[in-house]
Amino acid sequence: MQRRSFLQASALLGAGLFIDNKSLFAFDKLNSKFGGVQMGVITYSYRSLPGSAEQILQYCVDSGVSAIELMGDAAEDFAGAPSANKEVWKTLKAPERNKQMAAWRETASMEKFQELKKMYNKAGISIYAFKPDALGERNTDGEIEYALKAAKALGANSVTVELQKPEQSKRLGDLAAKHKIYIGYHAHTQATDTAWDIALDQSPYNSMNLDCGHYIAAGGANTKETLLALIEAKHDRITSMHMKDRLNKDHGSANKPWGEGDTPIKEILLLLKDKKYKIPATVELEYDVPKDSDPVKEVRKCVAFAKNILV
């Protein structure tokens, strides 16, 4: 066993993480960047599985991904948020939960987030985006600044959030500029070629978290051709993309396994490769997982699908 693999395995075992031999030896070659295109996964893809930070790390390793968009719950639990005490947390009503989380976030140390980054990096995984539930209109400025500081501690260059009203995107953009961390706005089927324009004009730190599947599912003026044109036109303002295969509106808009929908996945990936755009392409698993499979296997299939195109 190579010394590097041994040290990585020891670090993860010390954190209470089970590692099988396949995963252990994958550490030295874990790399989901193909043809210069970084394939990643949003950890939401594993939402049906137990979700500690250590468990999610194992899912990523077993899926063969070397870069991720990390959802907030696992990271905040790891860092000691009040939500980590599940037995007590589930007895609280929403206003009390919000109050306790705000108080914790406004004073949270970044040490545990730095520790989490190191643990993931040792397994060969980088964190390029962070998505905590701390960026909405109801959240305090202290919570928003906490999210930006936590993203930086995790090694991410952006936080992601749903597309906001202009007043909120202005607020977020101003705070993002202070911390030099991008806000990547995510749209569902309200996505259009101009949906992000107000936010992008408000701050150079407002950016796009473009969901290619949702864009196609919206239908209307949204087509394969306009999607590719949008990526070319806004590539310098897109900090990450979500990749899923959805049918267009005329076909019912359903999520499908990769290669069975209307999202031009092949064309998007080749555009990123040919133009050398440094935009992570994030697997977001939303189609129904077959009964004889699981989310880890399905994410791995999506990564293999992309690799086959790019290599």
C-alpha positions as CSV (number, residue, x, y, z in Angstrom):
1,M,0.0,0.0,0.0
2,Q,1.4,3.4,-0.9
3,R,2.1,5.7,2.0
4,R,-0.2,8.4,0.6
5,S,-3.2,6.0,0.4
6,F,-2.4,4.8,3.9
7,L,-2.3,8.3,5.4
8,Q,-5.6,9.2,3.6
9,A,-7.3,6.1,4.8
10,S,-6.1,6.6,8.3
11,A,-7.4,10.1,8.4
12,L,-10.8,9.0,7.3
13,L,-10.9,6.0,9.6
14,G,-10.1,8.4,12.4
15,A,-13.2,10.3,11.5
16,G,-15.3,7.1,11.8
17,L,-15.7,6.6,8.0
18,F,-15.8,3.0,6.7
19,I,-13.6,2.5,3.6
20,D,-13.6,-0.6,1.5
21,N,-10.5,-1.6,-0.5
22,K,-12.0,-0.4,-3.8
23,S,-12.4,3.1,-2.4
24,L,-9.1,3.1,-0.6
25,F,-7.1,2.5,-3.8
26,A,-9.3,4.9,-5.7
27,F,-7.9,7.8,-3.7
28,D,-4.7,8.1,-5.7
29,K,-6.5,8.2,-9.0
30,L,-9.8,9.9,-8.1
31,N,-10.2,12.4,-10.9
32,S,-13.4,13.5,-12.6
33,K,-11.9,16.2,-14.8
34,F,-12.1,14.9,-18.4
35,G,-10.8,16.9,-21.4
36,G,-10.4,19.9,-19.1
37,V,-14.0,19.8,-18.0
38,Q,-14.5,19.3,-14.3
39,M,-17.4,17.0,-13.6
40,G,-18.8,17.3,-10.1
41,V,-21.9,16.4,-8.1
42,I,-24.2,18.3,-5.8
43,T,-24.6,16.3,-2.6
44,Y,-28.4,16.7,-2.9
45,S,-28.1,13.8,-5.3
46,Y,-27.6,11.5,-2.2
47,R,-30.6,12.9,-0.3
48,S,-32.3,9.5,0.0
49,L,-29.2,8.1,1.9
50,P,-27.9,8.8,5.4
51,G,-26.2,12.2,5.2
52,S,-23.3,12.9,7.6
53,A,-20.3,14.7,6.2
54,E,-18.3,11.4,6.4
55,Q,-21.0,9.4,4.7
56,I,-21.3,11.9,1.9
57,L,-17.6,11.8,1.4
58,Q,-17.8,8.1,0.9
59,Y,-20.6,8.4,-1.6
60,C,-18.5,10.9,-3.6
61,V,-15.5,8.6,-3.6
62,D,-17.6,5.6,-4.7
63,S,-19.3,7.7,-7.4
64,G,-15.8,8.6,-8.8
65,V,-16.2,12.4,-8.4
66,S,-13.4,14.6,-7.4
67,A,-15.3,17.9,-7.0
68,I,-18.6,18.8,-5.4
69,E,-21.2,21.4,-4.6
70,L,-21.8,20.8,-0.9
71,M,-25.3,21.2,0.6
72,G,-25.4,23.0,3.9
73,D,-26.9,20.5,6.4
74,A,-24.1,18.0,6.6
75,A,-21.4,20.7,6.8
76,E,-23.3,22.6,9.5
77,D,-24.0,19.5,11.5
78,F,-20.3,18.6,11.3
79,A,-19.4,22.1,12.5
80,G,-21.6,21.7,15.6
81,A,-24.8,23.5,14.7
82,P,-27.8,23.0,17.0
83,S,-29.5,21.1,14.1
84,A,-26.9,18.3,14.8
85,N,-28.9,17.2,17.8
86,K,-31.7,15.5,15.8
87,E,-33.8,14.3,18.7
88,V,-34.1,17.8,20.1
89,W,-34.2,19.5,16.7
90,K,-37.3,17.7,15.5
91,T,-39.3,18.8,18.5
92,L,-38.8,22.5,17.8
93,K,-41.1,24.7,15.7
94,A,-39.7,26.6,12.7
95,P,-39.4,30.1,14.4
96,E,-37.3,28.6,17.2
97,R,-35.2,26.6,14.8
98,N,-34.6,29.8,12.8
99,K,-33.7,31.7,15.9
100,Q,-31.2,29.1,17.2
101,M,-29.5,28.7,13.8
102,A,-29.2,32.4,13.3
103,A,-27.6,32.8,16.8
104,W,-25.2,29.9,16.0
105,R,-24.2,31.1,12.5
106,E,-23.5,34.6,13.6
107,T,-20.8,33.4,16.1
108,A,-19.7,30.1,14.4
109,S,-16.0,29.4,14.3
110,M,-14.5,28.5,10.9
111,E,-12.2,25.8,12.3
112,K,-14.6,22.9,11.7
113,F,-15.2,24.0,8.1
114,Q,-11.5,24.1,7.6
115,E,-11.2,20.6,9.1
116,L,-14.0,19.4,6.7
117,K,-12.1,20.8,3.7
118,K,-9.0,19.0,4.8
119,M,-10.8,15.7,5.2
120,Y,-12.4,16.0,1.7
121,N,-9.1,17.2,0.1
122,K,-7.3,14.2,1.6
123,A,-9.7,11.9,-0.2
124,G,-9.0,13.8,-3.5
125,I,-12.2,15.9,-3.4
126,S,-12.4,19.7,-3.7
127,I,-15.5,21.8,-2.8
128,Y,-16.2,24.4,-5.4
129,A,-19.6,25.6,-4.2
130,F,-21.5,25.6,-0.9
131,K,-25.3,25.8,-0.5
132,P,-26.5,26.5,3.0
133,D,-30.0,27.7,3.9
134,A,-28.7,31.0,5.0
135,L,-29.0,33.4,2.1
136,G,-32.7,34.2,2.0
137,E,-34.7,37.4,2.8
138,R,-35.4,36.2,6.3
139,N,-31.7,35.6,7.1
140,T,-29.7,38.2,8.9
141,D,-26.7,39.9,7.4
142,G,-24.7,38.0,10.0
143,E,-26.0,34.7,8.6
144,I,-25.2,35.7,5.1
145,E,-21.7,36.7,6.0
146,Y,-21.3,33.4,7.9
147,A,-22.2,31.5,4.7
148,L,-19.6,33.4,2.7
149,K,-16.9,32.9,5.3
150,A,-17.8,29.2,5.5
151,A,-17.6,28.8,1.8
152,K,-14.1,30.4,1.8
153,A,-13.0,28.0,4.6
154,L,-14.3,25.1,2.6
155,G,-12.2,26.2,-0.4
156,A,-15.3,27.1,-2.5
157,N,-15.4,30.2,-4.7
158,S,-19.2,30.5,-4.6
159,V,-22.3,29.9,-2.6
160,T,-25.5,28.9,-4.4
161,V,-29.1,30.0,-3.8
162,E,-32.3,30.2,-5.7
163,L,-32.8,33.3,-7.9
164,Q,-33.9,36.1,-5.6
165,K,-35.9,39.3,-5.9
166,P,-33.9,42.3,-7.0
167,E,-33.7,43.8,-3.5
168,Q,-32.3,40.6,-2.1
169,S,-29.8,40.0,-4.9
170,K,-28.5,43.5,-4.4
171,R,-28.1,42.8,-0.7
172,L,-26.3,39.5,-1.4
173,G,-24.1,41.0,-4.1
174,D,-22.9,43.8,-1.9
175,L,-22.0,41.4,0.9
176,A,-20.4,39.0,-1.6
177,A,-18.1,41.7,-2.9
178,K,-17.0,42.4,0.7
179,H,-15.8,38.8,1.1
180,K,-14.8,38.1,-2.5
181,I,-17.1,35.1,-2.8
182,Y,-19.5,34.7,-5.7
183,I,-23.3,34.2,-5.3
184,G,-24.4,31.7,-7.9
185,Y,-28.2,32.1,-8.5
186,H,-30.1,28.9,-9.5
187,A,-33.3,29.0,-11.5
188,H,-35.9,26.4,-12.2
189,T,-38.4,26.6,-15.0
190,Q,-38.6,30.3,-14.6
191,A,-35.3,30.4,-16.4
192,T,-35.0,32.6,-19.5
193,D,-32.1,34.2,-21.3
194,T,-32.6,37.4,-19.4
195,A,-33.7,36.0,-16.0
196,W,-30.3,36.7,-14.4
197,D,-29.7,40.1,-16.0
198,I,-30.7,42.3,-13.0
199,A,-28.6,40.3,-10.5
200,L,-25.6,40.3,-12.8
201,D,-25.8,44.0,-13.3
202,Q,-26.0,44.7,-9.5
203,S,-22.7,43.2,-8.6
204,P,-19.6,41.6,-10.2
205,Y,-19.9,39.0,-7.5
206,N,-23.4,38.0,-8.6
207,S,-23.2,35.0,-10.9
208,M,-25.2,32.2,-12.5
209,N,-25.7,28.6,-11.3
210,L,-27.2,27.6,-14.5
211,D,-29.4,24.5,-14.5
212,C,-29.4,23.2,-18.0
213,G,-32.2,20.7,-17.4
214,H,-34.6,23.1,-15.9
215,Y,-33.9,25.6,-18.7
216,I,-34.9,23.0,-21.3
217,A,-38.0,21.8,-19.4
218,A,-39.3,25.4,-19.4
219,G,-39.9,25.2,-23.1
220,G,-41.3,28.2,-25.0
221,A,-38.4,30.2,-26.3
222,N,-35.9,28.0,-24.5
223,T,-34.4,25.6,-27.0
224,K,-31.1,23.6,-27.3
225,E,-29.7,26.3,-29.5
226,T,-30.6,29.2,-27.2
227,L,-29.1,27.3,-24.2
228,L,-25.8,26.8,-26.0
229,A,-25.9,30.5,-27.0
230,L,-26.6,31.6,-23.5
231,I,-23.6,29.6,-22.2
232,E,-21.4,31.2,-24.7
233,A,-22.7,34.7,-24.1
234,K,-22.6,34.4,-20.2
235,H,-19.7,32.0,-19.7
236,D,-17.7,34.5,-17.7
237,R,-20.6,35.0,-15.3
238,I,-21.4,31.3,-14.8
239,T,-19.7,29.9,-11.7
240,S,-21.2,26.4,-12.0
241,M,-23.9,24.5,-13.9
242,H,-26.3,21.8,-12.9
243,M,-26.5,18.9,-15.4
244,K,-29.6,16.8,-15.7
245,D,-31.5,15.4,-18.6
246,R,-35.1,16.6,-18.8
247,L,-37.7,16.5,-21.5
248,N,-38.8,19.8,-22.9
249,K,-42.3,21.2,-22.1
250,D,-43.9,19.8,-25.3
251,H,-42.7,16.3,-24.2
252,G,-43.8,16.6,-20.6
253,S,-40.8,18.1,-18.8
254,A,-40.0,14.9,-16.9
255,N,-36.5,14.0,-15.6
256,K,-34.9,11.2,-17.5
257,P,-31.7,9.1,-17.2
258,W,-28.9,10.8,-19.1
259,G,-29.2,10.3,-22.8
260,E,-33.0,9.9,-22.8
261,G,-34.1,13.5,-22.4
262,D,-34.0,16.7,-24.5
263,T,-31.1,18.4,-22.6
264,P,-28.2,18.7,-25.1
265,I,-25.7,17.2,-22.6
266,K,-23.2,16.2,-25.2
267,E,-23.2,19.6,-26.9
268,I,-22.9,21.4,-23.6
269,L,-19.9,19.3,-22.5
270,L,-18.1,19.6,-25.8
271,L,-18.7,23.4,-25.8
272,L,-17.1,23.6,-22.3
273,K,-14.2,21.5,-23.6
274,D,-13.7,23.2,-26.9
275,K,-13.9,26.7,-25.5
276,K,-11.9,25.8,-22.4
277,Y,-14.6,27.3,-20.1
278,K,-13.7,26.7,-16.5
279,I,-17.2,26.0,-15.4
280,P,-17.8,22.9,-13.2
281,A,-20.6,20.7,-14.6
282,T,-22.5,19.4,-11.7
283,V,-24.5,16.1,-11.7
284,E,-27.8,16.7,-10.0
285,L,-29.6,13.3,-9.8
286,E,-33.3,13.9,-10.0
287,Y,-34.7,11.1,-12.2
288,D,-36.2,8.1,-10.4
289,V,-33.5,5.6,-9.2
290,P,-34.2,2.1,-10.5
291,K,-35.2,-0.5,-7.9
292,D,-32.0,-2.5,-8.6
293,S,-29.7,0.5,-8.2
294,D,-29.0,3.4,-5.8
295,P,-28.0,7.1,-6.0
296,V,-24.2,6.3,-5.9
297,K,-24.4,3.9,-8.8
298,E,-26.6,6.4,-10.8
299,V,-24.2,9.3,-10.2
300,R,-21.4,7.1,-11.3
301,K,-23.3,6.3,-14.5
302,C,-23.7,10.0,-15.2
303,V,-20.0,10.6,-14.7
304,A,-19.2,7.7,-17.0
305,F,-21.6,9.2,-19.6
306,A,-19.8,12.5,-19.5
307,K,-16.4,10.8,-19.6
308,N,-17.3,8.9,-22.7
309,I,-18.1,12.2,-24.4
310,L,-15.1,14.1,-23.3
311,V,-12.3,11.6,-23.5
